[in-house]
Amino acid sequence: MSRRCFVCHACGSQVTHDADQLPCELLSGWIMVSQWTAPGEVEHHSFCCFTCLRTWMDGQAPEVPDVFLRAFDE
């Protein structure tokens, strides 16, 4: 029997999928993201919840420099 393991890209939570199980039922509530990294190259990321997706998204976005943010105080 073929088994596949889905791992949350942010927290590491795992769900094992057997060939006789429907992924849509087993992974209910999970979020899957496909990211084009280069022409013809796609990375697939799995997240167990929106909090983990947000954690990953926050890590993907560049930080705004503090000096820029402090300029609004003036």
C-alpha positions in Angstrom: 0.0 0.0 0.0 1.3 3.4 -1.0 1.6 6.1 1.8 2.3 9.7 1.6 3.0 12.1 4.4 2.0 15.8 4.4 4.0 18.0 6.7 3.1 21.5 7.7 5.8 23.8 6.3 5.7 26.0 9.4 5.2 23.9 12.5 6.1 20.4 11.3 2.7 18.8 12.1 2.3 15.6 10.0 -0.6 13.7 8.5 0.0 10.3 6.8 -2.2 9.5 3.8 -2.9 5.9 2.7 -3.9 5.2 -0.9 -7.4 4.1 0.3 -8.1 7.5 2.0 -9.4 10.6 0.2 -7.0 13.5 0.7 -9.9 16.0 0.6 -11.3 14.4 3.8 -8.0 13.7 5.6 -6.6 17.2 5.0 -9.8 19.1 5.7 -8.8 22.6 6.9 -5.2 22.4 5.5 -4.0 25.0 3.1 -1.8 24.1 0.1 0.2 26.8 -1.7 2.1 26.5 -5.0 4.9 29.0 -5.5 6.6 29.6 -8.9 10.3 29.9 -8.0 11.7 30.0 -11.5 10.5 29.3 -15.1 9.2 25.7 -15.0 9.9 25.3 -11.2 7.1 25.1 -8.7 7.4 24.5 -4.9 4.4 23.1 -3.1 3.9 24.1 0.6 1.4 22.6 3.0 0.0 24.3 6.1 -2.2 22.8 8.8 -3.9 26.2 9.6 -4.0 29.8 8.7 -1.7 30.7 11.6 1.0 28.6 10.2 0.4 30.0 6.7 0.7 33.5 8.2 4.0 32.6 9.9 5.4 31.4 6.6 4.1 34.4 4.7 5.6 36.8 7.3 9.0 35.1 6.8 8.7 35.6 3.0 8.0 39.3 3.1 11.0 41.7 3.5 11.0 43.7 6.8 10.5 47.4 6.6 13.6 49.1 8.0 13.1 50.8 11.4 14.5 54.1 10.2 11.7 54.2 7.6 9.0 53.5 10.3 10.5 56.1 12.7 10.2 58.7 9.9 6.4 58.7 10.4 6.8 59.8 14.0 8.1 63.2 12.9 
